[in-house]
Amino acid sequence: MTDEVNSLYTRHGNKPCTKPAEGKLGILIVGNGAVATTFMTGVLMTRKGLAKPIGSMTQYDKIRVGHGSDKKYLKYADIVPLAQLSDIVFGCWDVYPQNAYQSAIYAEVLKREDIEPVRDELEKIIPMKAAFDHNYVKRLSGDNVKDCRDRWDMVEQLRADIKAFKQKNECNRVVVLWAASTEIYVPIDLQTHGTLSALEDAMKRDDREHVAPSMCYAYAALTEGCPFIMGAPNTTVDIPAIWELAEKMQMPIAGKDFKTGQTLVKSGFAPIISTRCLGLDGWFSTNILGNRDGLVLDEPENFRTKEVSKLSTLETILKAEDQPDLYNDYFHKVRINYYPPRNDNKESWDNIDIRGWMGYPMQVKINFLCRDSILAAPVCLDLCLLIDLAQRAGRWGTQRFLSFFLKSPMHDYTKGEKPVNHLYQQHTMLKNAIREMGGYEADEEID
């Protein structure tokens, strides 16, 4: 069935809607740490038949298409021409020179027996020198770093890397995915970030205060014809200058911050409170995490970036303007604590103070013992496959249907647009987009 879908025509006779997934898909990852190596190892093991891609929507989820006697529930690849795992080629940048096998062993996320069968392939994934500014991630000090005169030179060197990778690996298409550390918080400054020309001028002036390295990666990817995904809460794709570039290059972008553990729970549980018309007095969230991400977030300036992302979830689900009696004055607090003994095994606690009939108080406690990279890896796969699909379907600019996978979905705040954080509304957006790109009707409404 996949071969049939992977043509210019859908099986139900509609006009061409999405180009086929021909040739190799390069996935260039910024970062070669726990998330990246877990993602790469899982894909390589899965295509050898030695693992299952559990948690991946593109590999498991089914969507209804049609109505009545024509109704069917199909996997994504039976509706749209997704790239196959066998066609993926990986590359990466990192501040440390260790290859993907060495990095996977060091990360201690996966057991050695789950890495060794693909050792040869992982050892060939050697990180290119990273475009790095120590002031943005003060807890990291690698030596596999580019020597850049200024931010514009940083962009030019990254563009050269992308060209070389694509040519060497004979890739038809390349997606660039940020799976590196959280940068320090960069407030949006419309004088610098408001237009593409202003951002380019800032890069050429070497304005290191307003131009983060992640912006250089995004700029380089888009100008080289590569969709870009921001998997951290960095100020990168959520600025008008990058929106303008994405429109100019007709490239899709998505971000920001992988939605994996606590925020996934929050975006799924908050709708229970709103649907049952229960009141909320407070929501306290805390985490312990011991991997490199936890180390970076132990720096207050970097935690601030993550905090802004995590705090944004509730206000668009439990809306004071819609239900002032229920959500007018609740307290929302988020904390992340670096705790080395846990490594990648993150633990989160949520204390939720709610109000019921006649204002009587109740509490909900959620304790989630999760594995950060195990939850992030399928999100990486889905985002890469779906943004590649979006490009072939002629979609560019912000891909709002990918908000399902992201903590702080992109939105045009300059026009008063609010992000959709409600998990089930996000799932509806995702399903509708898949239907449209497969030539079916986007037939579900978001209430």
FIBA-378320 format. One line per field, with one value per residue (C-alpha): residue number from 1; residue in three letters; chain; x, y, z. Coordinates in Angstrom, 3 decimals, m for minus. Layout:
<torros>
num: (NUM, ...)
residu: (ALA, ...)
chaine: (A, ...)
px: (X, ...)
py: (Y, ...)
pz: (Z, ...)
</torros>
This chain:
<torros>
num: (1, 2, 3, 4, 5, 6, 7, 8, 9, 10, 11, 12, 13, 14, 15, 16, 17, 18, 19, 20, 21, 22, 23, 24, 25, 26, 27, 28, 29, 30, 31, 32, 33, 34, 35, 36, 37, 38, 39, 40, 41, 42, 43, 44, 45, 46, 47, 48, 49, 50, 51, 52, 53, 54, 55, 56, 57, 58, 59, 60, 61, 62, 63, 64, 65, 66, 67, 68, 69, 70, 71, 72, 73, 74, 75, 76, 77, 78, 79, 80, 81, 82, 83, 84, 85, 86, 87, 88, 89, 90, 91, 92, 93, 94, 95, 96, 97, 98, 99, 100, 101, 102, 103, 104, 105, 106, 107, 108, 109, 110, 111, 112, 113, 114, 115, 116, 117, 118, 119, 120, 121, 122, 123, 124, 125, 126, 127, 128, 129, 130, 131, 132, 133, 134, 135, 136, 137, 138, 139, 140, 141, 142, 143, 144, 145, 146, 147, 148, 149, 150, 151, 152, 153, 154, 155, 156, 157, 158, 159, 160, 161, 162, 163, 164, 165, 166, 167, 168, 169, 170, 171, 172, 173, 174, 175, 176, 177, 178, 179, 180, 181, 182, 183, 184, 185, 186, 187, 188, 189, 190, 191, 192, 193, 194, 195, 196, 197, 198, 199, 200, 201, 202, 203, 204, 205, 206, 207, 208, 209, 210, 211, 212, 213, 214, 215, 216, 217, 218, 219, 220, 221, 222, 223, 224, 225, 226, 227, 228, 229, 230, 231, 232, 233, 234, 235, 236, 237, 238, 239, 240, 241, 242, 243, 244, 245, 246, 247, 248, 249, 250, 251, 252, 253, 254, 255, 256, 257, 258, 259, 260, 261, 262, 263, 264, 265, 266, 267, 268, 269, 270, 271, 272, 273, 274, 275, 276, 277, 278, 279, 280, 281, 282, 283, 284, 285, 286, 287, 288, 289, 290, 291, 292, 293, 294, 295, 296, 297, 298, 299, 300, 301, 302, 303, 304, 305, 306, 307, 308, 309, 310, 311, 312, 313, 314, 315, 316, 317, 318, 319, 320, 321, 322, 323, 324, 325, 326, 327, 328, 329, 330, 331, 332, 333, 334, 335, 336, 337, 338, 339, 340, 341, 342, 343, 344, 345, 346, 347, 348, 349, 350, 351, 352, 353, 354, 355, 356, 357, 358, 359, 360, 361, 362, 363, 364, 365, 366, 367, 368, 369, 370, 371, 372, 373, 374, 375, 376, 377, 378, 379, 380, 381, 382, 383, 384, 385, 386, 387, 388, 389, 390, 391, 392, 393, 394, 395, 396, 397, 398, 399, 400, 401, 402, 403, 404, 405, 406, 407, 408, 409, 410, 411, 412, 413, 414, 415, 416, 417, 418, 419, 420, 421, 422, 423, 424, 425, 426, 427, 428, 429, 430, 431, 432, 433, 434, 435, 436, 437, 438, 439, 440, 441, 442, 443, 444, 445, 446, 447)
residu: (MET, THR, ASP, GLU, VAL, ASN, SER, LEU, TYR, THR, ARG, HIS, GLY, ASN, LYS, PRO, CYS, THR, LYS, PRO, ALA, GLU, GLY, LYS, LEU, GLY, ILE, LEU, ILE, VAL, GLY, ASN, GLY, ALA, VAL, ALA, THR, THR, PHE, MET, THR, GLY, VAL, LEU, MET, THR, ARG, LYS, GLY, LEU, ALA, LYS, PRO, ILE, GLY, SER, MET, THR, GLN, TYR, ASP, LYS, ILE, ARG, VAL, GLY, HIS, GLY, SER, ASP, LYS, LYS, TYR, LEU, LYS, TYR, ALA, ASP, ILE, VAL, PRO, LEU, ALA, GLN, LEU, SER, ASP, ILE, VAL, PHE, GLY, CYS, TRP, ASP, VAL, TYR, PRO, GLN, ASN, ALA, TYR, GLN, SER, ALA, ILE, TYR, ALA, GLU, VAL, LEU, LYS, ARG, GLU, ASP, ILE, GLU, PRO, VAL, ARG, ASP, GLU, LEU, GLU, LYS, ILE, ILE, PRO, MET, LYS, ALA, ALA, PHE, ASP, HIS, ASN, TYR, VAL, LYS, ARG, LEU, SER, GLY, ASP, ASN, VAL, LYS, ASP, CYS, ARG, ASP, ARG, TRP, ASP, MET, VAL, GLU, GLN, LEU, ARG, ALA, ASP, ILE, LYS, ALA, PHE, LYS, GLN, LYS, ASN, GLU, CYS, ASN, ARG, VAL, VAL, VAL, LEU, TRP, ALA, ALA, SER, THR, GLU, ILE, TYR, VAL, PRO, ILE, ASP, LEU, GLN, THR, HIS, GLY, THR, LEU, SER, ALA, LEU, GLU, ASP, ALA, MET, LYS, ARG, ASP, ASP, ARG, GLU, HIS, VAL, ALA, PRO, SER, MET, CYS, TYR, ALA, TYR, ALA, ALA, LEU, THR, GLU, GLY, CYS, PRO, PHE, ILE, MET, GLY, ALA, PRO, ASN, THR, THR, VAL, ASP, ILE, PRO, ALA, ILE, TRP, GLU, LEU, ALA, GLU, LYS, MET, GLN, MET, PRO, ILE, ALA, GLY, LYS, ASP, PHE, LYS, THR, GLY, GLN, THR, LEU, VAL, LYS, SER, GLY, PHE, ALA, PRO, ILE, ILE, SER, THR, ARG, CYS, LEU, GLY, LEU, ASP, GLY, TRP, PHE, SER, THR, ASN, ILE, LEU, GLY, ASN, ARG, ASP, GLY, LEU, VAL, LEU, ASP, GLU, PRO, GLU, ASN, PHE, ARG, THR, LYS, GLU, VAL, SER, LYS, LEU, SER, THR, LEU, GLU, THR, ILE, LEU, LYS, ALA, GLU, ASP, GLN, PRO, ASP, LEU, TYR, ASN, ASP, TYR, PHE, HIS, LYS, VAL, ARG, ILE, ASN, TYR, TYR, PRO, PRO, ARG, ASN, ASP, ASN, LYS, GLU, SER, TRP, ASP, ASN, ILE, ASP, ILE, ARG, GLY, TRP, MET, GLY, TYR, PRO, MET, GLN, VAL, LYS, ILE, ASN, PHE, LEU, CYS, ARG, ASP, SER, ILE, LEU, ALA, ALA, PRO, VAL, CYS, LEU, ASP, LEU, CYS, LEU, LEU, ILE, ASP, LEU, ALA, GLN, ARG, ALA, GLY, ARG, TRP, GLY, THR, GLN, ARG, PHE, LEU, SER, PHE, PHE, LEU, LYS, SER, PRO, MET, HIS, ASP, TYR, THR, LYS, GLY, GLU, LYS, PRO, VAL, ASN, HIS, LEU, TYR, GLN, GLN, HIS, THR, MET, LEU, LYS, ASN, ALA, ILE, ARG, GLU, MET, GLY, GLY, TYR, GLU, ALA, ASP, GLU, GLU, ILE, ASP)
chaine: (A, A, A, A, A, A, A, A, A, A, A, A, A, A, A, A, A, A, A, A, A, A, A, A, A, A, A, A, A, A, A, A, A, A, A, A, A, A, A, A, A, A, A, A, A, A, A, A, A, A, A, A, A, A, A, A, A, A, A, A, A, A, A, A, A, A, A, A, A, A, A, A, A, A, A, A, A, A, A, A, A, A, A, A, A, A, A, A, A, A, A, A, A, A, A, A, A, A, A, A, A, A, A, A, A, A, A, A, A, A, A, A, A, A, A, A, A, A, A, A, A, A, A, A, A, A, A, A, A, A, A, A, A, A, A, A, A, A, A, A, A, A, A, A, A, A, A, A, A, A, A, A, A, A, A, A, A, A, A, A, A, A, A, A, A, A, A, A, A, A, A, A, A, A, A, A, A, A, A, A, A, A, A, A, A, A, A, A, A, A, A, A, A, A, A, A, A, A, A, A, A, A, A, A, A, A, A, A, A, A, A, A, A, A, A, A, A, A, A, A, A, A, A, A, A, A, A, A, A, A, A, A, A, A, A, A, A, A, A, A, A, A, A, A, A, A, A, A, A, A, A, A, A, A, A, A, A, A, A, A, A, A, A, A, A, A, A, A, A, A, A, A, A, A, A, A, A, A, A, A, A, A, A, A, A, A, A, A, A, A, A, A, A, A, A, A, A, A, A, A, A, A, A, A, A, A, A, A, A, A, A, A, A, A, A, A, A, A, A, A, A, A, A, A, A, A, A, A, A, A, A, A, A, A, A, A, A, A, A, A, A, A, A, A, A, A, A, A, A, A, A, A, A, A, A, A, A, A, A, A, A, A, A, A, A, A, A, A, A, A, A, A, A, A, A, A, A, A, A, A, A, A, A, A, A, A, A, A, A, A, A, A, A, A, A, A, A, A, A, A, A, A, A, A, A, A, A, A, A, A, A, A, A, A, A, A, A, A, A, A, A, A, A, A, A, A, A, A, A, A, A, A, A, A, A, A, A, A, A, A, A, A, A, A, A, A, A)
px: (0.000, 2.877, 4.150, 0.691, 0.560, 4.082, 2.886, 1.552, m2.008, m4.011, m5.825, m9.232, m8.566, m7.955, m5.551, m1.843, m1.299, 2.070, 5.331, 6.724, 9.486, 12.159, 15.770, 17.583, 16.431, 19.323, 18.663, 21.283, 21.074, 22.460, 23.827, 25.176, 24.087, 21.575, 18.517, 20.306, 22.083, 18.966, 17.044, 19.694, 20.290, 16.565, 16.052, 19.070, 17.968, 14.370, 15.289, 17.344, 14.265, 15.966, 13.738, 10.288, 9.686, 7.212, 5.924, 6.140, 2.867, 4.060, 4.779, 1.750, m1.094, m4.148, m6.432, m9.979, m10.505, m13.897, m17.395, m20.058, m19.357, m16.166, m14.746, m11.321, m8.690, m5.251, m1.677, m0.026, 2.092, m1.073, m2.474, 0.591, 4.013, 6.266, 9.991, 10.924, 13.364, 15.642, 16.117, 17.364, 20.988, 22.196, 24.746, 25.360, 27.267, 28.554, 30.998, 32.560, 34.352, 33.213, 31.337, 27.714, 28.657, 30.989, 28.406, 25.623, 27.744, 28.660, 25.019, 24.053, 20.480, 20.495, 21.988, 25.170, 23.447, 20.959, 23.778, 26.340, 24.324, 24.554, 27.994, 29.536, 26.885, 27.078, 30.871, 30.608, 28.515, 31.271, 30.131, 31.117, 32.493, 29.698, 28.795, 29.065, 29.169, 30.171, 28.260, 25.009, 25.712, 28.157, 28.106, 29.563, 33.168, 33.856, 36.778, 35.075, 34.050, 34.218, 36.451, 34.062, 34.919, 31.340, 27.764, 27.632, 30.747, 29.070, 26.135, 28.410, 30.349, 27.109, 25.809, 29.030, 28.553, 25.013, 26.096, 28.989, 26.823, 24.135, 26.622, 28.707, 25.656, 23.756, 20.685, 17.675, 16.442, 17.786, 16.008, 17.872, 16.828, 17.997, 18.502, 21.228, 21.217, 18.973, 20.577, 20.296, 17.080, 17.072, 14.129, 12.515, 13.696, 11.716, 14.392, 16.736, 14.343, 11.438, 12.616, 14.971, 17.122, 17.513, 18.584, 21.072, 22.535, 22.892, 24.703, 27.108, 27.720, 28.406, 25.646, 26.179, 23.665, 20.660, 21.788, 22.041, 23.977, 20.675, 19.463, 22.509, 21.649, 18.058, 19.184, 21.736, 19.241, 16.498, 18.793, 20.085, 16.543, 16.204, 13.204, 14.230, 12.914, 13.698, 13.615, 14.675, 12.944, 15.471, 14.412, 15.050, 12.139, 9.671, 10.848, 9.382, 12.763, 12.890, 9.213, 10.066, 13.021, 10.888, 8.319, 11.021, 12.672, 9.317, 10.539, 8.577, 9.655, 8.495, 9.127, 9.693, 10.848, 10.086, 6.977, 7.973, 7.339, 5.743, 4.347, 2.834, 1.002, m0.009, m1.403, m3.395, m4.626, m5.534, m8.338, m9.875, m10.146, m11.617, m14.011, m15.431, m15.632, m13.528, m11.717, m7.935, m6.117, m2.566, m0.318, 3.176, 5.574, 9.059, 11.602, 14.903, 17.199, 20.861, 21.962, 23.733, 20.414, 19.988, 23.514, 22.873, 19.522, 21.224, 22.458, 19.758, 19.944, 19.380, 16.620, 14.801, 14.458, 12.955, 10.727, 9.093, 8.339, 6.879, 4.773, 3.025, 0.987, m1.807, m2.938, m4.183, m6.112, m7.540, m8.581, m9.567, m11.389, m13.660, m14.266, m13.356, m15.012, m12.748, m9.408, m9.108, m6.266, m4.424, m0.733, 1.581, 5.164, 7.777, 11.124, 13.932, 16.671, 19.957, 20.459, 23.351, 22.484, 19.352, 21.197, 18.568, 15.882, 13.856, 11.267, 8.539, 5.985, 2.864, 0.697, m2.628, m5.010, m8.516, m11.964, m15.237, m18.883, m19.490, m15.774, m14.597, m10.869, m9.357, m5.909, m4.387, m0.832, 1.048, 4.441, 5.957, 9.146, 10.158, 13.173, 13.814, 15.532, 13.276, 10.304, 12.120, 13.430, 10.050, 9.147, 12.338, 11.441, 7.876, 8.880, 11.535, 9.290, 6.318, 8.178, 9.779, 6.269, 5.067, 7.832, 6.874, 3.227, 4.095, 3.572, 5.966, 6.300, 5.077, 3.674, 1.040, m0.095, 3.192, 2.280, 1.234, 4.928, 6.044, 5.821, 5.595, 3.944, 4.835, 2.214, 2.072, 2.034, 2.438, m1.190, m2.538, m2.643, m2.713, m0.965, m2.986, m1.696, m4.723, m3.394, m6.607, m7.091, m3.478, m4.167, m7.127, m4.901, m2.369, m4.991, m6.542, m3.159, m2.389, m5.795, m5.234, m1.769, m3.220, m5.937, m8.774, m11.088, m9.910, m13.195, m12.711, m13.429, m11.642, m14.115)
py: (0.000, 2.345, 2.104, 3.036, 6.060, 7.025, 8.191, 11.561, 10.346, 9.191, 5.909, 7.589, 9.389, 12.967, 15.312, 15.242, 16.706, 15.614, 14.770, 11.279, 10.594, 9.724, 9.012, 9.566, 11.847, 13.396, 14.274, 16.677, 16.971, 19.855, 17.988, 14.457, 13.874, 11.619, 12.583, 12.505, 9.183, 7.515, 8.703, 7.545, 4.197, 3.471, 4.159, 2.041, m0.840, m0.642, m0.877, m4.003, m5.500, m5.506, m2.925, m1.393, 2.363, 2.536, 6.028, 7.139, 8.458, 8.093, 4.397, 3.431, 5.986, 5.449, 8.156, 7.912, 8.979, 9.117, 8.686, 6.037, 3.035, 4.748, 5.152, 3.587, 3.815, 3.964, 4.447, 7.668, 5.916, 4.538, 8.061, 10.134, 9.343, 9.318, 8.751, 5.219, 4.547, 2.708, 5.957, 8.036, 9.167, 10.798, 13.519, 15.919, 18.805, 18.775, 20.607, 17.233, 15.176, 11.695, 9.710, 8.664, 5.241, 6.720, 9.353, 6.767, 4.692, 7.801, 8.926, 5.685, 5.852, 2.584, m0.730, m1.686, m4.724, m2.341, m0.288, m2.898, m4.310, m0.923, 0.036, 0.175, 2.600, 4.802, 5.007, 6.495, 9.388, 11.799, 15.251, 18.285, 21.209, 23.051, 26.706, 27.538, 30.490, 29.592, 32.598, 30.954, 27.586, 28.277, 24.751, 23.197, 23.553, 21.328, 21.746, 20.620, 24.179, 26.370, 29.431, 32.114, 35.747, 36.815, 35.526, 35.884, 33.745, 31.250, 31.041, 30.640, 27.798, 26.001, 26.378, 24.809, 21.884, 21.257, 21.343, 18.956, 16.516, 16.480, 15.907, 13.281, 11.219, 11.788, 13.029, 14.233, 16.223, 17.296, 18.231, 20.061, 19.233, 21.063, 18.500, 20.414, 22.267, 25.106, 28.495, 31.437, 33.402, 35.922, 38.354, 39.093, 42.496, 43.522, 46.057, 43.109, 40.199, 41.960, 41.717, 39.517, 42.459, 43.596, 40.100, 39.844, 43.251, 42.101, 38.942, 40.960, 43.393, 40.359, 41.310, 38.431, 39.740, 39.434, 36.726, 33.300, 30.469, 28.618, 31.462, 30.899, 27.202, 28.073, 30.700, 28.338, 25.474, 27.511, 29.214, 25.757, 24.524, 22.484, 22.513, 23.438, 22.103, 23.758, 21.079, 23.350, 26.430, 28.786, 32.077, 30.994, 30.178, 32.310, 35.614, 37.437, 37.507, 33.713, 33.567, 35.931, 33.780, 30.620, 32.296, 33.605, 30.192, 28.364, 26.131, 24.767, 25.483, 24.060, 24.718, 24.929, 22.519, 18.780, 17.922, 14.733, 14.316, 16.710, 19.134, 16.242, 15.232, 18.843, 19.395, 16.182, 16.563, 20.265, 19.527, 17.185, 20.113, 22.442, 19.854, 19.050, 22.790, 22.384, 25.352, 25.664, 27.379, 26.300, 23.970, 23.297, 21.311, 20.187, 17.889, 16.183, 15.386, 14.412, 14.341, 17.066, 18.860, 18.969, 20.337, 23.127, 24.017, 24.320, 27.687, 30.296, 32.089, 28.808, 27.699, 30.960, 29.921, 26.572, 28.145, 30.487, 27.495, 25.345, 28.111, 28.883, 25.665, 26.248, 29.768, 28.743, 25.736, 27.085, 30.520, 33.184, 35.186, 32.218, 31.061, 33.800, 31.925, 28.947, 30.235, 33.893, 33.728, 30.409, 30.093, 28.251, 27.358, 25.259, 24.033, 21.875, 20.532, 19.059, 15.703, 13.699, 10.232, 10.042, 10.767, 10.547, 9.062, 12.169, 12.315, 14.916, 15.752, 17.807, 19.084, 20.404, 22.266, 22.235, 23.389, 21.540, 21.947, 25.013, 25.813, 22.812, 22.128, 18.918, 17.858, 15.798, 14.386, 13.121, 11.422, 10.626, 8.552, 8.812, 8.480, 11.792, 10.592, 7.541, 9.911, 12.436, 9.977, 9.138, 12.834, 13.546, 10.891, 12.124, 15.763, 14.979, 12.742, 15.097, 18.325, 16.581, 15.583, 19.173, 20.415, 17.926, 18.931, 22.554, 23.817, 26.450, 28.778, 27.810, 24.270, 24.618, 21.020, 19.920, 21.638, 18.199, 17.413, 20.746, 22.446, 26.035, 26.011, 28.750, 31.427, 34.940, 37.014, 40.188, 39.684, 38.584, 34.889, 32.470, 29.096, 25.885, 23.849, 21.603, 18.109, 16.826, 19.945, 19.559, 15.944, 17.111, 19.634, 16.869, 14.485, 17.163, 18.051, 14.402, 14.068, 17.198, 16.133, 12.758, 14.349, 13.710, 16.175, 17.805, 16.944, 17.410, 20.742, 22.195, 23.425)
pz: (0.000, 0.752, m2.832, m4.048, m1.779, m2.769, m6.162, m7.223, m6.928, m3.934, m4.242, m4.294, m7.558, m6.428, m8.193, m7.277, m3.827, m2.415, m4.158, m3.553, m1.024, m3.575, m2.685, 0.584, 3.393, 5.306, 8.940, 10.279, 14.051, 16.056, 19.051, 19.457, 23.036, 24.755, 22.692, 19.326, 19.865, 21.289, 18.229, 15.767, 17.470, 17.622, 13.917, 12.945, 15.205, 13.970, 10.318, 11.118, 12.751, 16.169, 17.908, 17.668, 17.288, 20.167, 20.834, 17.205, 15.809, 12.215, 12.775, 14.881, 14.889, 12.690, 11.316, 10.057, 6.461, 4.769, 6.173, 6.307, 4.103, 2.847, 6.362, 6.949, 9.681, 8.120, 9.248, 8.125, 5.485, 3.897, 3.514, 2.629, 1.092, 4.167, 3.852, 4.891, 7.721, 5.286, 3.333, 6.300, 6.518, 9.745, 10.377, 13.250, 14.784, 18.363, 20.611, 21.514, 18.816, 19.906, 17.264, 17.750, 19.143, 21.752, 22.649, 22.980, 25.356, 27.363, 27.620, 29.415, 28.175, 26.226, 27.292, 25.492, 23.944, 22.301, 20.771, 19.677, 16.721, 14.974, 16.240, 12.767, 11.518, 14.608, 14.471, 10.973, 12.313, 13.311, 14.434, 12.439, 14.411, 16.163, 15.742, 19.413, 21.774, 25.314, 26.670, 25.565, 27.270, 30.082, 31.509, 28.326, 27.159, 24.169, 21.780, 18.554, 17.789, 14.695, 14.627, 13.365, 12.688, 13.302, 13.175, 9.392, 9.025, 11.362, 8.959, 5.925, 7.561, 8.479, 4.929, 3.647, 6.077, 4.840, 1.179, 1.840, 3.811, 1.151, m1.657, 0.167, 1.142, m2.123, m0.263, m2.214, 0.783, 4.172, 7.403, 10.183, 13.751, 16.888, 19.678, 21.500, 24.800, 25.868, 25.258, 27.620, 27.345, 24.480, 24.719, 21.375, 20.137, 17.073, 16.077, 15.499, 15.067, 13.361, 9.743, 7.764, 6.694, 10.323, 11.397, 8.535, 9.438, 13.063, 11.930, 9.796, 12.693, 14.912, 17.351, 19.768, 22.282, 19.970, 17.538, 19.169, 17.489, 17.046, 14.818, 12.622, 12.286, 11.345, 8.832, 7.257, 7.001, 5.389, 2.883, 1.882, 1.258, 4.431, 6.780, 10.327, 13.651, 16.992, 19.699, 22.575, 24.035, 22.413, 20.840, 17.254, 14.955, 16.913, 15.468, 12.436, 10.680, 10.472, 9.464, 6.611, 5.566, 5.650, 3.399, 1.066, 0.707, 0.759, 3.558, 6.550, 10.133, 13.466, 17.139, 19.923, 22.654, 22.469, 24.479, 26.241, 29.973, 32.392, 29.803, 27.855, 31.036, 31.680, 28.176, 28.519, 32.111, 32.058, 29.529, 32.119, 34.530, 31.918, 30.458, 33.914, 34.741, 37.866, 39.373, 39.663, 42.527, 41.772, 39.815, 41.135, 38.907, 39.833, 38.163, 38.869, 35.946, 35.812, 32.176, 30.171, 29.730, 33.503, 33.906, 31.403, 32.996, 36.382, 35.081, 35.937, 32.566, 30.700, 33.078, 32.377, 28.717, 29.717, 32.360, 29.842, 27.610, 30.390, 31.914, 28.626, 28.543, 31.064, 30.168, 26.717, 28.077, 31.346, 30.132, 32.657, 29.988, 29.228, 32.810, 35.322, 38.220, 37.641, 36.354, 37.244, 39.749, 39.863, 40.792, 38.406, 39.378, 37.533, 38.869, 37.420, 39.692, 38.519, 40.234, 38.697, 40.129, 37.953, 34.689, 31.883, 34.143, 34.864, 37.611, 37.822, 40.499, 39.960, 42.778, 41.476, 43.774, 42.330, 43.474, 43.116, 44.085, 46.295, 46.155, 48.199, 47.712, 46.328, 45.181, 42.400, 42.651, 39.602, 39.884, 36.481, 36.437, 32.809, 30.564, 28.879, 25.718, 25.341, 25.149, 22.928, 20.301, 18.701, 18.755, 16.781, 14.227, 13.793, 13.466, 10.845, 8.752, 8.939, 8.186, 5.191, 4.139, 4.569, 2.273, m0.426, m0.005, m0.778, 2.779, 4.062, 7.005, 10.476, 10.606, 13.293, 12.897, 14.485, 17.771, 19.062, 19.562, 21.049, 24.442, 23.237, 19.797, 17.344, 16.744, 15.317, 18.497, 16.414, 15.306, 18.675, 17.761, 20.705, 20.598, 20.837, 23.801, 24.327, 23.481, 21.893, 19.790, 18.664, 17.694, 15.616, 13.824, 13.142, 11.747, 9.547, 8.054, 7.264, 5.603, 3.510, 2.393, 1.423, m0.673, 1.775, 3.430, 6.668, 8.309, 12.067, 13.732, 16.750, 19.348)
</torros>
